[in-house]
Amino acid sequence: MNDSSRLPKTRLYALKLVADPAACGLAGRLEHIPSGRLFDFADGASLLSILAHEQAGGYLIEPPGSSPEGPSASR
């Protein structure tokens, strides 16, 4: 099986996790590499929610310079 067909570049993301050991749970930033869309998340549920929305084609994460759809989107 060809990995590039299973893992298209349009679905490429970078996950940056908060390095603060005092932070509760999972927090950080998700970036959609091809478009530069960014999303800050404060917990694992938020991260899973944004990934599910992106997978469904909802594109909750807005491109830089445009107005965000939701209150949690940020640059």
CHARMM-style PDB file with segment names, atoms N, HN, CA, C and O in Angstrom:
ATOM      1  N   MET     1       0.844  -1.179   0.000  1.00  0.00      PROA
ATOM      2  CA  MET     1       0.000   0.000   0.000  1.00  0.00      PROA
ATOM      3  C   MET     1       0.891   1.245   0.000  1.00  0.00      PROA
ATOM      4  O   MET     1       1.867   1.325   0.747  1.00  0.00      PROA
ATOM      5  N   ASN     2       0.543   2.199  -0.840  1.00  0.00      PROA
ATOM      6  HN  ASN     2      -0.250   2.133  -1.446  1.00  0.00      PROA
ATOM      7  CA  ASN     2       1.296   3.437  -0.956  1.00  0.00      PROA
ATOM      8  C   ASN     2       0.925   4.375   0.192  1.00  0.00      PROA
ATOM      9  O   ASN     2      -0.237   4.756   0.332  1.00  0.00      PROA
ATOM     10  N   ASP     3       1.904   4.744   1.009  1.00  0.00      PROA
ATOM     11  HN  ASP     3       2.848   4.434   0.895  1.00  0.00      PROA
ATOM     12  CA  ASP     3       1.657   5.608   2.155  1.00  0.00      PROA
ATOM     13  C   ASP     3       1.153   6.989   1.756  1.00  0.00      PROA
ATOM     14  O   ASP     3       0.357   7.581   2.485  1.00  0.00      PROA
ATOM     15  N   SER     4       1.598   7.520   0.611  1.00  0.00      PROA
ATOM     16  HN  SER     4       2.244   7.040   0.019  1.00  0.00      PROA
ATOM     17  CA  SER     4       1.195   8.864   0.217  1.00  0.00      PROA
ATOM     18  C   SER     4      -0.296   8.940  -0.116  1.00  0.00      PROA
ATOM     19  O   SER     4      -0.905   9.997   0.050  1.00  0.00      PROA
ATOM     20  N   SER     5      -0.887   7.857  -0.576  1.00  0.00      PROA
ATOM     21  HN  SER     5      -0.393   6.999  -0.711  1.00  0.00      PROA
ATOM     22  CA  SER     5      -2.324   7.879  -0.847  1.00  0.00      PROA
ATOM     23  C   SER     5      -3.130   7.774   0.448  1.00  0.00      PROA
ATOM     24  O   SER     5      -4.234   8.312   0.539  1.00  0.00      PROA
ATOM     25  N   ARG     6      -2.590   7.092   1.432  1.00  0.00      PROA
ATOM     26  HN  ARG     6      -1.693   6.655   1.358  1.00  0.00      PROA
ATOM     27  CA  ARG     6      -3.250   6.956   2.734  1.00  0.00      PROA
ATOM     28  C   ARG     6      -3.092   8.206   3.588  1.00  0.00      PROA
ATOM     29  O   ARG     6      -3.964   8.543   4.389  1.00  0.00      PROA
ATOM     30  N   LEU     7      -1.972   8.882   3.404  1.00  0.00      PROA
ATOM     31  HN  LEU     7      -1.264   8.608   2.753  1.00  0.00      PROA
ATOM     32  CA  LEU     7      -1.637  10.053   4.212  1.00  0.00      PROA
ATOM     33  C   LEU     7      -1.379  11.259   3.307  1.00  0.00      PROA
ATOM     34  O   LEU     7      -0.226  11.649   3.123  1.00  0.00      PROA
ATOM     35  N   PRO     8      -2.432  11.855   2.739  1.00  0.00      PROA
ATOM     36  CA  PRO     8      -2.238  12.974   1.813  1.00  0.00      PROA
ATOM     37  C   PRO     8      -1.666  14.207   2.506  1.00  0.00      PROA
ATOM     38  O   PRO     8      -1.918  14.443   3.687  1.00  0.00      PROA
ATOM     39  N   LYS     9      -0.896  14.985   1.758  1.00  0.00      PROA
ATOM     40  HN  LYS     9      -0.691  14.793   0.799  1.00  0.00      PROA
ATOM     41  CA  LYS     9      -0.268  16.190   2.308  1.00  0.00      PROA
ATOM     42  C   LYS     9      -1.300  17.231   2.720  1.00  0.00      PROA
ATOM     43  O   LYS     9      -0.998  18.104   3.533  1.00  0.00      PROA
ATOM     44  N   THR    10      -2.498  17.156   2.182  1.00  0.00      PROA
ATOM     45  HN  THR    10      -2.743  16.446   1.522  1.00  0.00      PROA
ATOM     46  CA  THR    10      -3.544  18.109   2.568  1.00  0.00      PROA
ATOM     47  C   THR    10      -4.010  17.877   4.002  1.00  0.00      PROA
ATOM     48  O   THR    10      -4.687  18.729   4.578  1.00  0.00      PROA
ATOM     49  N   ARG    11      -3.657  16.744   4.578  1.00  0.00      PROA
ATOM     50  HN  ARG    11      -3.107  16.052   4.111  1.00  0.00      PROA
ATOM     51  CA  ARG    11      -4.028  16.416   5.964  1.00  0.00      PROA
ATOM     52  C   ARG    11      -2.813  16.480   6.896  1.00  0.00      PROA
ATOM     53  O   ARG    11      -2.776  15.799   7.921  1.00  0.00      PROA
ATOM     54  N   LEU    12      -1.827  17.297   6.538  1.00  0.00      PROA
ATOM     55  HN  LEU    12      -1.857  17.850   5.706  1.00  0.00      PROA
ATOM     56  CA  LEU    12      -0.602  17.402   7.326  1.00  0.00      PROA
ATOM     57  C   LEU    12      -0.763  18.470   8.408  1.00  0.00      PROA
ATOM     58  O   LEU    12      -1.087  19.620   8.114  1.00  0.00      PROA
ATOM     59  N   TYR    13      -0.534  18.080   9.655  1.00  0.00      PROA
ATOM     60  HN  TYR    13      -0.270  17.146   9.895  1.00  0.00      PROA
ATOM     61  CA  TYR    13      -0.673  18.975  10.802  1.00  0.00      PROA
ATOM     62  C   TYR    13       0.586  18.921  11.657  1.00  0.00      PROA
ATOM     63  O   TYR    13       1.287  17.909  11.689  1.00  0.00      PROA
ATOM     64  N   ALA    14       0.864  20.030  12.352  1.00  0.00      PROA
ATOM     65  HN  ALA    14       0.294  20.852  12.326  1.00  0.00      PROA
ATOM     66  CA  ALA    14       1.913  20.064  13.364  1.00  0.00      PROA
ATOM     67  C   ALA    14       1.222  20.251  14.710  1.00  0.00      PROA
ATOM     68  O   ALA    14       0.328  21.086  14.850  1.00  0.00      PROA
ATOM     69  N   LEU    15       1.637  19.481  15.679  1.00  0.00      PROA
ATOM     70  HN  LEU    15       2.363  18.803  15.565  1.00  0.00      PROA
ATOM     71  CA  LEU    15       1.083  19.562  17.024  1.00  0.00      PROA
ATOM     72  C   LEU    15       2.166  20.075  17.946  1.00  0.00      PROA
ATOM     73  O   LEU    15       3.220  19.452  18.076  1.00  0.00      PROA
ATOM     74  N   LYS    16       1.919  21.204  18.587  1.00  0.00      PROA
ATOM     75  HN  LYS    16       1.063  21.710  18.481  1.00  0.00      PROA
ATOM     76  CA  LYS    16       2.868  21.790  19.522  1.00  0.00      PROA
ATOM     77  C   LYS    16       2.239  21.727  20.911  1.00  0.00      PROA
ATOM     78  O   LYS    16       1.171  22.293  21.144  1.00  0.00      PROA
ATOM     79  N   LEU    17       2.903  21.041  21.819  1.00  0.00      PROA
ATOM     80  HN  LEU    17       3.771  20.581  21.630  1.00  0.00      PROA
ATOM     81  CA  LEU    17       2.373  20.869  23.169  1.00  0.00      PROA
ATOM     82  C   LEU    17       3.018  21.853  24.128  1.00  0.00      PROA
ATOM     83  O   LEU    17       4.189  22.201  23.974  1.00  0.00      PROA
ATOM     84  N   VAL    18       2.257  22.302  25.116  1.00  0.00      PROA
ATOM     85  HN  VAL    18       1.306  22.019  25.241  1.00  0.00      PROA
ATOM     86  CA  VAL    18       2.756  23.209  26.141  1.00  0.00      PROA
ATOM     87  C   VAL    18       3.821  22.489  26.957  1.00  0.00      PROA
ATOM     88  O   VAL    18       3.632  21.341  27.359  1.00  0.00      PROA
ATOM     89  N   ALA    19       4.924  23.157  27.196  1.00  0.00      PROA
ATOM     90  HN  ALA    19       5.077  24.089  26.869  1.00  0.00      PROA
ATOM     91  CA  ALA    19       6.030  22.551  27.926  1.00  0.00      PROA
ATOM     92  C   ALA    19       5.962  22.814  29.429  1.00  0.00      PROA
ATOM     93  O   ALA    19       6.867  22.419  30.165  1.00  0.00      PROA
ATOM     94  N   ASP    20       4.911  23.470  29.890  1.00  0.00      PROA
ATOM     95  HN  ASP    20       4.177  23.791  29.293  1.00  0.00      PROA
ATOM     96  CA  ASP    20       4.762  23.805  31.304  1.00  0.00      PROA
ATOM     97  C   ASP    20       4.335  22.576  32.095  1.00  0.00      PROA
ATOM     98  O   ASP    20       3.212  22.100  31.927  1.00  0.00      PROA
ATOM     99  N   PRO    21       5.210  22.051  32.959  1.00  0.00      PROA
ATOM    100  CA  PRO    21       4.849  20.853  33.731  1.00  0.00      PROA
ATOM    101  C   PRO    21       3.707  21.102  34.722  1.00  0.00      PROA
ATOM    102  O   PRO    21       3.065  20.154  35.172  1.00  0.00      PROA
ATOM    103  N   ALA    22       3.450  22.362  35.064  1.00  0.00      PROA
ATOM    104  HN  ALA    22       3.972  23.133  34.698  1.00  0.00      PROA
ATOM    105  CA  ALA    22       2.373  22.681  35.995  1.00  0.00      PROA
ATOM    106  C   ALA    22       1.009  22.708  35.298  1.00  0.00      PROA
ATOM    107  O   ALA    22      -0.030  22.696  35.959  1.00  0.00      PROA
ATOM    108  N   ALA    23       1.016  22.744  33.976  1.00  0.00      PROA
ATOM    109  HN  ALA    23       1.860  22.753  33.439  1.00  0.00      PROA
ATOM    110  CA  ALA    23      -0.247  22.790  33.220  1.00  0.00      PROA
ATOM    111  C   ALA    23      -1.015  21.478  33.412  1.00  0.00      PROA
ATOM    112  O   ALA    23      -0.433  20.393  33.397  1.00  0.00      PROA
ATOM    113  N   CYS    24      -2.307  21.601  33.590  1.00  0.00      PROA
ATOM    114  HN  CYS    24      -2.780  22.483  33.602  1.00  0.00      PROA
ATOM    115  CA  CYS    24      -3.151  20.421  33.767  1.00  0.00      PROA
ATOM    116  C   CYS    24      -3.477  19.803  32.420  1.00  0.00      PROA
ATOM    117  O   CYS    24      -3.922  20.506  31.512  1.00  0.00      PROA
ATOM    118  N   GLY    25      -3.270  18.531  32.276  1.00  0.00      PROA
ATOM    119  HN  GLY    25      -2.910  17.960  33.013  1.00  0.00      PROA
ATOM    120  CA  GLY    25      -3.670  17.825  31.073  1.00  0.00      PROA
ATOM    121  C   GLY    25      -2.886  18.203  29.837  1.00  0.00      PROA
ATOM    122  O   GLY    25      -1.697  18.514  29.899  1.00  0.00      PROA
ATOM    123  N   LEU    26      -3.568  18.171  28.730  1.00  0.00      PROA
ATOM    124  HN  LEU    26      -4.535  17.918  28.679  1.00  0.00      PROA
ATOM    125  CA  LEU    26      -2.984  18.368  27.419  1.00  0.00      PROA
ATOM    126  C   LEU    26      -3.363  19.741  26.881  1.00  0.00      PROA
ATOM    127  O   LEU    26      -4.549  20.058  26.787  1.00  0.00      PROA
ATOM    128  N   ALA    27      -2.382  20.556  26.530  1.00  0.00      PROA
ATOM    129  HN  ALA    27      -1.419  20.298  26.607  1.00  0.00      PROA
ATOM    130  CA  ALA    27      -2.646  21.879  25.974  1.00  0.00      PROA
ATOM    131  C   ALA    27      -1.588  22.192  24.934  1.00  0.00      PROA
ATOM    132  O   ALA    27      -0.478  21.661  24.986  1.00  0.00      PROA
ATOM    133  N   GLY    28      -1.934  23.061  23.986  1.00  0.00      PROA
ATOM    134  HN  GLY    28      -2.835  23.492  23.944  1.00  0.00      PROA
ATOM    135  CA  GLY    28      -0.965  23.442  22.978  1.00  0.00      PROA
ATOM    136  C   GLY    28      -1.620  24.085  21.777  1.00  0.00      PROA
ATOM    137  O   GLY    28      -2.661  24.732  21.888  1.00  0.00      PROA
ATOM    138  N   ARG    29      -0.987  23.897  20.609  1.00  0.00      PROA
ATOM    139  HN  ARG    29      -0.141  23.371  20.518  1.00  0.00      PROA
ATOM    140  CA  ARG    29      -1.457  24.496  19.359  1.00  0.00      PROA
ATOM    141  C   ARG    29      -1.388  23.461  18.243  1.00  0.00      PROA
ATOM    142  O   ARG    29      -0.441  22.679  18.157  1.00  0.00      PROA
ATOM    143  N   LEU    30      -2.408  23.472  17.392  1.00  0.00      PROA
ATOM    144  HN  LEU    30      -3.177  24.107  17.462  1.00  0.00      PROA
ATOM    145  CA  LEU    30      -2.457  22.621  16.215  1.00  0.00      PROA
ATOM    146  C   LEU    30      -2.350  23.534  15.000  1.00  0.00      PROA
ATOM    147  O   LEU    30      -3.035  24.554  14.927  1.00  0.00      PROA
ATOM    148  N   GLU    31      -1.496  23.176  14.049  1.00  0.00      PROA
ATOM    149  HN  GLU    31      -0.940  22.347  14.108  1.00  0.00      PROA
ATOM    150  CA  GLU    31      -1.342  23.961  12.827  1.00  0.00      PROA
ATOM    151  C   GLU    31      -1.552  23.067  11.611  1.00  0.00      PROA
ATOM    152  O   GLU    31      -0.946  22.002  11.495  1.00  0.00      PROA
ATOM    153  N   HSD    32      -2.421  23.518  10.707  1.00  0.00      PROA
ATOM    154  HN  HSD    32      -2.913  24.383  10.802  1.00  0.00      PROA
ATOM    155  CA  HSD    32      -2.617  22.832   9.432  1.00  0.00      PROA
ATOM    156  C   HSD    32      -1.533  23.359   8.502  1.00  0.00      PROA
ATOM    157  O   HSD    32      -1.590  24.514   8.079  1.00  0.00      PROA
ATOM    158  N   ILE    33      -0.549  22.528   8.181  1.00  0.00      PROA
ATOM    159  HN  ILE    33      -0.503  21.591   8.525  1.00  0.00      PROA
ATOM    160  CA  ILE    33       0.646  22.953   7.474  1.00  0.00      PROA
ATOM    161  C   ILE    33       0.348  23.563   6.097  1.00  0.00      PROA
ATOM    162  O   ILE    33       0.858  24.648   5.815  1.00  0.00      PROA
ATOM    163  N   PRO    34      -0.443  22.933   5.232  1.00  0.00      PROA
ATOM    164  CA  PRO    34      -0.648  23.512   3.902  1.00  0.00      PROA
ATOM    165  C   PRO    34      -1.276  24.908   3.904  1.00  0.00      PROA
ATOM    166  O   PRO    34      -0.944  25.726   3.046  1.00  0.00      PROA
ATOM    167  N   SER    35      -2.174  25.196   4.849  1.00  0.00      PROA
ATOM    168  HN  SER    35      -2.444  24.532   5.546  1.00  0.00      PROA
ATOM    169  CA  SER    35      -2.877  26.484   4.845  1.00  0.00      PROA
ATOM    170  C   SER    35      -2.372  27.462   5.898  1.00  0.00      PROA
ATOM    171  O   SER    35      -2.575  28.669   5.766  1.00  0.00      PROA
ATOM    172  N   GLY    36      -1.721  26.961   6.937  1.00  0.00      PROA
ATOM    173  HN  GLY    36      -1.556  25.980   7.044  1.00  0.00      PROA
ATOM    174  CA  GLY    36      -1.277  27.825   8.023  1.00  0.00      PROA
ATOM    175  C   GLY    36      -2.344  28.094   9.070  1.00  0.00      PROA
ATOM    176  O   GLY    36      -2.126  28.894   9.979  1.00  0.00      PROA
ATOM    177  N   ARG    37      -3.511  27.431   8.956  1.00  0.00      PROA
ATOM    178  HN  ARG    37      -3.688  26.781   8.217  1.00  0.00      PROA
ATOM    179  CA  ARG    37      -4.563  27.622   9.952  1.00  0.00      PROA
ATOM    180  C   ARG    37      -4.057  27.153  11.318  1.00  0.00      PROA
ATOM    181  O   ARG    37      -3.388  26.126  11.430  1.00  0.00      PROA
ATOM    182  N   LEU    38      -4.392  27.932  12.357  1.00  0.00      PROA
ATOM    183  HN  LEU    38      -4.936  28.766  12.267  1.00  0.00      PROA
ATOM    184  CA  LEU    38      -3.930  27.649  13.717  1.00  0.00      PROA
ATOM    185  C   LEU    38      -5.108  27.494  14.669  1.00  0.00      PROA
ATOM    186  O   LEU    38      -6.171  28.087  14.480  1.00  0.00      PROA
ATOM    187  N   PHE    39      -4.888  26.680  15.699  1.00  0.00      PROA
ATOM    188  HN  PHE    39      -4.025  26.199  15.852  1.00  0.00      PROA
ATOM    189  CA  PHE    39      -5.891  26.532  16.742  1.00  0.00      PROA
ATOM    190  C   PHE    39      -5.194  26.236  18.056  1.00  0.00      PROA
ATOM    191  O   PHE    39      -4.415  25.289  18.152  1.00  0.00      PROA
ATOM    192  N   ASP    40      -5.473  27.043  19.066  1.00  0.00      PROA
ATOM    193  HN  ASP    40      -6.106  27.813  18.988  1.00  0.00      PROA
ATOM    194  CA  ASP    40      -4.970  26.787  20.416  1.00  0.00      PROA
ATOM    195  C   ASP    40      -6.009  25.960  21.154  1.00  0.00      PROA
ATOM    196  O   ASP    40      -7.204  26.247  21.092  1.00  0.00      PROA
ATOM    197  N   PHE    41      -5.544  24.927  21.856  1.00  0.00      PROA
ATOM    198  HN  PHE    41      -4.573  24.693  21.907  1.00  0.00      PROA
ATOM    199  CA  PHE    41      -6.470  24.084  22.624  1.00  0.00      PROA
ATOM    200  C   PHE    41      -5.977  23.980  24.058  1.00  0.00      PROA
ATOM    201  O   PHE    41      -4.777  24.024  24.327  1.00  0.00      PROA
ATOM    202  N   ALA    42      -6.933  23.841  24.974  1.00  0.00      PROA
ATOM    203  HN  ALA    42      -7.908  23.806  24.756  1.00  0.00      PROA
ATOM    204  CA  ALA    42      -6.617  23.825  26.402  1.00  0.00      PROA
ATOM    205  C   ALA    42      -6.733  22.436  27.019  1.00  0.00      PROA
ATOM    206  O   ALA    42      -6.342  22.229  28.168  1.00  0.00      PROA
ATOM    207  N   ASP    43      -7.275  21.476  26.253  1.00  0.00      PROA
ATOM    208  HN  ASP    43      -7.593  21.644  25.319  1.00  0.00      PROA
ATOM    209  CA  ASP    43      -7.425  20.123  26.791  1.00  0.00      PROA
ATOM    210  C   ASP    43      -7.569  19.124  25.648  1.00  0.00      PROA
ATOM    211  O   ASP    43      -7.740  19.507  24.490  1.00  0.00      PROA
ATOM    212  N   GLY    44      -7.500  17.868  25.982  1.00  0.00      PROA
ATOM    213  HN  GLY    44      -7.361  17.557  26.922  1.00  0.00      PROA
ATOM    214  CA  GLY    44      -7.577  16.811  24.982  1.00  0.00      PROA
ATOM    215  C   GLY    44      -8.907  16.785  24.248  1.00  0.00      PROA
ATOM    216  O   GLY    44      -8.950  16.497  23.051  1.00  0.00      PROA
ATOM    217  N   ALA    45      -9.993  17.082  24.952  1.00  0.00      PROA
ATOM    218  HN  ALA    45      -9.959  17.316  25.924  1.00  0.00      PROA
ATOM    219  CA  ALA    45     -11.312  17.090  24.316  1.00  0.00      PROA
ATOM    220  C   ALA    45     -11.380  18.169  23.228  1.00  0.00      PROA
ATOM    221  O   ALA    45     -11.963  17.944  22.168  1.00  0.00      PROA
ATOM    222  N   SER    46     -10.793  19.324  23.485  1.00  0.00      PROA
ATOM    223  HN  SER    46     -10.319  19.507  24.346  1.00  0.00      PROA
ATOM    224  CA  SER    46     -10.774  20.397  22.485  1.00  0.00      PROA
ATOM    225  C   SER    46      -9.952  19.989  21.268  1.00  0.00      PROA
ATOM    226  O   SER    46     -10.340  20.267  20.133  1.00  0.00      PROA
ATOM    227  N   LEU    47      -8.833  19.340  21.499  1.00  0.00      PROA
ATOM    228  HN  LEU    47      -8.518  19.115  22.421  1.00  0.00      PROA
ATOM    229  CA  LEU    47      -7.991  18.873  20.394  1.00  0.00      PROA
ATOM    230  C   LEU    47      -8.743  17.857  19.537  1.00  0.00      PROA
ATOM    231  O   LEU    47      -8.737  17.960  18.311  1.00  0.00      PROA
ATOM    232  N   LEU    48      -9.383  16.890  20.165  1.00  0.00      PROA
ATOM    233  HN  LEU    48      -9.388  16.806  21.162  1.00  0.00      PROA
ATOM    234  CA  LEU    48     -10.144  15.894  19.422  1.00  0.00      PROA
ATOM    235  C   LEU    48     -11.307  16.525  18.663  1.00  0.00      PROA
ATOM    236  O   LEU    48     -11.621  16.104  17.550  1.00  0.00      PROA
ATOM    237  N   SER    49     -11.939  17.517  19.248  1.00  0.00      PROA
ATOM    238  HN  SER    49     -11.684  17.859  20.152  1.00  0.00      PROA
ATOM    239  CA  SER    49     -13.052  18.199  18.606  1.00  0.00      PROA
ATOM    240  C   SER    49     -12.600  18.915  17.332  1.00  0.00      PROA
ATOM    241  O   SER    49     -13.260  18.814  16.297  1.00  0.00      PROA
ATOM    242  N   ILE    50     -11.491  19.628  17.403  1.00  0.00      PROA
ATOM    243  HN  ILE    50     -10.955  19.710  18.243  1.00  0.00      PROA
ATOM    244  CA  ILE    50     -11.013  20.351  16.220  1.00  0.00      PROA
ATOM    245  C   ILE    50     -10.572  19.368  15.140  1.00  0.00      PROA
ATOM    246  O   ILE    50     -10.826  19.604  13.959  1.00  0.00      PROA
ATOM    247  N   LEU    51      -9.923  18.283  15.516  1.00  0.00      PROA
ATOM    248  HN  LEU    51      -9.716  18.092  16.476  1.00  0.00      PROA
ATOM    249  CA  LEU    51      -9.500  17.290  14.526  1.00  0.00      PROA
ATOM    250  C   LEU    51     -10.712  16.639  13.853  1.00  0.00      PROA
ATOM    251  O   LEU    51     -10.698  16.410  12.644  1.00  0.00      PROA
ATOM    252  N   ALA    52     -11.744  16.345  14.620  1.00  0.00      PROA
ATOM    253  HN  ALA    52     -11.755  16.531  15.602  1.00  0.00      PROA
ATOM    254  CA  ALA    52     -12.961  15.760  14.051  1.00  0.00      PROA
ATOM    255  C   ALA    52     -13.629  16.735  13.091  1.00  0.00      PROA
ATOM    256  O   ALA    52     -14.098  16.342  12.023  1.00  0.00      PROA
ATOM    257  N   HSD    53     -13.669  17.993  13.471  1.00  0.00      PROA
ATOM    258  HN  HSD    53     -13.288  18.312  14.338  1.00  0.00      PROA
ATOM    259  CA  HSD    53     -14.282  19.019  12.623  1.00  0.00      PROA
ATOM    260  C   HSD    53     -13.492  19.167  11.323  1.00  0.00      PROA
ATOM    261  O   HSD    53     -14.088  19.254  10.250  1.00  0.00      PROA
ATOM    262  N   GLU    54     -12.180  19.197  11.403  1.00  0.00      PROA
ATOM    263  HN  GLU    54     -11.695  19.127  12.275  1.00  0.00      PROA
ATOM    264  CA  GLU    54     -11.324  19.285  10.215  1.00  0.00      PROA
ATOM    265  C   GLU    54     -11.522  18.061   9.324  1.00  0.00      PROA
ATOM    266  O   GLU    54     -11.627  18.195   8.104  1.00  0.00      PROA
ATOM    267  N   GLN    55     -11.572  16.887   9.914  1.00  0.00      PROA
ATOM    268  HN  GLN    55     -11.486  16.778  10.904  1.00  0.00      PROA
ATOM    269  CA  GLN    55     -11.742  15.647   9.149  1.00  0.00      PROA
ATOM    270  C   GLN    55     -13.061  15.657   8.386  1.00  0.00      PROA
ATOM    271  O   GLN    55     -13.149  15.145   7.270  1.00  0.00      PROA
ATOM    272  N   ALA    56     -14.083  16.242   8.999  1.00  0.00      PROA
ATOM    273  HN  ALA    56     -14.012  16.658   9.905  1.00  0.00      PROA
ATOM    274  CA  ALA    56     -15.396  16.305   8.369  1.00  0.00      PROA
ATOM    275  C   ALA    56     -15.459  17.388   7.286  1.00  0.00      PROA
ATOM    276  O   ALA    56     -16.463  17.510   6.585  1.00  0.00      PROA
ATOM    277  N   GLY    57     -14.391  18.169   7.153  1.00  0.00      PROA
ATOM    278  HN  GLY    57     -13.575  18.070   7.723  1.00  0.00      PROA
ATOM    279  CA  GLY    57     -14.356  19.223   6.143  1.00  0.00      PROA
ATOM    280  C   GLY    57     -14.953  20.527   6.617  1.00  0.00      PROA
ATOM    281  O   GLY    57     -15.237  21.416   5.814  1.00  0.00      PROA
ATOM    282  N   GLY    58     -15.144  20.647   7.926  1.00  0.00      PROA
ATOM    283  HN  GLY    58     -14.913  19.926   8.579  1.00  0.00      PROA
ATOM    284  CA  GLY    58     -15.735  21.865   8.466  1.00  0.00      PROA
ATOM    285  C   GLY    58     -14.776  23.032   8.560  1.00  0.00      PROA
ATOM    286  O   GLY    58     -15.206  24.184   8.604  1.00  0.00      PROA
ATOM    287  N   TYR    59     -13.492  22.756   8.591  1.00  0.00      PROA
ATOM    288  HN  TYR    59     -13.142  21.820   8.555  1.00  0.00      PROA
ATOM    289  CA  TYR    59     -12.451  23.777   8.642  1.00  0.00      PROA
ATOM    290  C   TYR    59     -12.743  24.849   9.666  1.00  0.00      PROA
ATOM    291  O   TYR    59     -12.881  26.026   9.334  1.00  0.00      PROA
ATOM    292  N   LEU    60     -12.835  24.429  10.916  1.00  0.00      PROA
ATOM    293  HN  LEU    60     -12.723  23.473  11.186  1.00  0.00      PROA
ATOM    294  CA  LEU    60     -13.056  25.349  12.023  1.00  0.00      PROA
ATOM    295  C   LEU    60     -11.884  26.318  12.155  1.00  0.00      PROA
ATOM    296  O   LEU    60     -12.054  27.460  12.584  1.00  0.00      PROA
ATOM    297  N   ILE    61     -10.697  25.851  11.784  1.00  0.00      PROA
ATOM    298  HN  ILE    61     -10.559  24.924  11.436  1.00  0.00      PROA
ATOM    299  CA  ILE    61      -9.516  26.707  11.889  1.00  0.00      PROA
ATOM    300  C   ILE    61      -9.496  27.627  10.677  1.00  0.00      PROA
ATOM    301  O   ILE    61      -9.494  27.150   9.542  1.00  0.00      PROA
ATOM    302  N   GLU    62      -9.480  28.929  10.898  1.00  0.00      PROA
ATOM    303  HN  GLU    62      -9.482  29.316  11.820  1.00  0.00      PROA
ATOM    304  CA  GLU    62      -9.492  29.909   9.819  1.00  0.00      PROA
ATOM    305  C   GLU    62      -8.078  30.268   9.386  1.00  0.00      PROA
ATOM    306  O   GLU    62      -7.157  30.245  10.203  1.00  0.00      PROA
ATOM    307  N   PRO    63      -7.892  30.604   8.096  1.00  0.00      PROA
ATOM    308  CA  PRO    63      -6.594  31.055   7.617  1.00  0.00      PROA
ATOM    309  C   PRO    63      -6.193  32.352   8.319  1.00  0.00      PROA
ATOM    310  O   PRO    63      -7.064  33.127   8.713  1.00  0.00      PROA
ATOM    311  N   PRO    64      -4.896  32.601   8.484  1.00  0.00      PROA
ATOM    312  CA  PRO    64      -4.447  33.855   9.101  1.00  0.00      PROA
ATOM    313  C   PRO    64      -5.016  35.052   8.348  1.00  0.00      PROA
ATOM    314  O   PRO    64      -5.058  35.061   7.118  1.00  0.00      PROA
ATOM    315  N   GLY    65      -5.452  36.061   9.099  1.00  0.00      PROA
ATOM    316  HN  GLY    65      -5.418  36.053  10.098  1.00  0.00      PROA
ATOM    317  CA  GLY    65      -5.971  37.266   8.482  1.00  0.00      PROA
ATOM    318  C   GLY    65      -7.469  37.264   8.266  1.00  0.00      PROA
ATOM    319  O   GLY    65      -8.025  38.290   7.872  1.00  0.00      PROA
ATOM    320  N   SER    66      -8.142  36.157   8.508  1.00  0.00      PROA
ATOM    321  HN  SER    66      -7.691  35.324   8.827  1.00  0.00      PROA
ATOM    322  CA  SER    66      -9.586  36.116   8.353  1.00  0.00      PROA
ATOM    323  C   SER    66     -10.231  36.038   9.729  1.00  0.00      PROA
ATOM    324  O   SER    66      -9.555  35.738  10.713  1.00  0.00      PROA
ATOM    325  N   SER    67     -11.514  36.302   9.807  1.00  0.00      PROA
ATOM    326  HN  SER    67     -12.063  36.545   9.008  1.00  0.00      PROA
ATOM    327  CA  SER    67     -12.182  36.266  11.101  1.00  0.00      PROA
ATOM    328  C   SER    67     -12.486  34.828  11.491  1.00  0.00      PROA
ATOM    329  O   SER    67     -12.957  34.056  10.656  1.00  0.00      PROA
ATOM    330  N   PRO    68     -12.225  34.445  12.755  1.00  0.00      PROA
ATOM    331  CA  PRO    68     -12.480  33.078  13.204  1.00  0.00      PROA
ATOM    332  C   PRO    68     -13.972  32.796  13.338  1.00  0.00      PROA
ATOM    333  O   PRO    68     -14.755  33.693  13.652  1.00  0.00      PROA
ATOM    334  N   GLU    69     -14.361  31.542  13.099  1.00  0.00      PROA
ATOM    335  HN  GLU    69     -13.725  30.814  12.844  1.00  0.00      PROA
ATOM    336  CA  GLU    69     -15.747  31.117  13.244  1.00  0.00      PROA
ATOM    337  C   GLU    69     -16.123  30.926  14.704  1.00  0.00      PROA
ATOM    338  O   GLU    69     -17.253  31.193  15.115  1.00  0.00      PROA
ATOM    339  N   GLY    70     -15.163  30.463  15.468  1.00  0.00      PROA
ATOM    340  HN  GLY    70     -14.245  30.246  15.135  1.00  0.00      PROA
ATOM    341  CA  GLY    70     -15.461  30.153  16.855  1.00  0.00      PROA
ATOM    342  C   GLY    70     -14.627  30.985  17.810  1.00  0.00      PROA
ATOM    343  O   GLY    70     -13.631  31.579  17.398  1.00  0.00      PROA
ATOM    344  N   PRO    71     -15.013  31.039  19.077  1.00  0.00      PROA
ATOM    345  CA  PRO    71     -14.291  31.845  20.048  1.00  0.00      PROA
ATOM    346  C   PRO    71     -12.924  31.289  20.405  1.00  0.00      PROA
ATOM    347  O   PRO    71     -12.105  32.021  20.959  1.00  0.00      PROA
ATOM    348  N   SER    72     -12.645  30.031  20.113  1.00  0.00      PROA
ATOM    349  HN  SER    72     -13.311  29.436  19.663  1.00  0.00      PROA
ATOM    350  CA  SER    72     -11.377  29.427  20.513  1.00  0.00      PROA
ATOM    351  C   SER    72     -10.289  29.527  19.455  1.00  0.00      PROA
ATOM    352  O   SER    72      -9.125  29.254  19.750  1.00  0.00      PROA
ATOM    353  N   ALA    73     -10.633  29.908  18.244  1.00  0.00      PROA
ATOM    354  HN  ALA    73     -11.578  30.131  18.005  1.00  0.00      PROA
ATOM    355  CA  ALA    73      -9.633  30.008  17.191  1.00  0.00      PROA
ATOM    356  C   ALA    73      -8.751  31.206  17.468  1.00  0.00      PROA
ATOM    357  O   ALA    73      -9.231  32.249  17.912  1.00  0.00      PROA
ATOM    358  N   SER    74      -7.460  31.060  17.206  1.00  0.00      PROA
ATOM    359  HN  SER    74      -7.071  30.213  16.845  1.00  0.00      PROA
ATOM    360  CA  SER    74      -6.551  32.174  17.442  1.00  0.00      PROA
ATOM    361  C   SER    74      -5.348  32.090  16.541  1.00  0.00      PROA
ATOM    362  O   SER    74      -5.154  31.094  15.844  1.00  0.00      PROA
ATOM    363  N   ARG    75      -4.574  33.082  16.550  1.00  0.00      PROA
ATOM    364  HN  ARG    75      -4.732  33.891  17.116  1.00  0.00      PROA
ATOM    365  CA  ARG    75      -3.348  33.167  15.760  1.00  0.00      PROA
ATOM    366  C   ARG    75      -2.176  33.069  16.666  1.00  0.00      PROA
ATOM    367  OT1 ARG    75      -1.035  33.118  16.207  1.00  0.00      PROA
TER     368      ARG     75
END
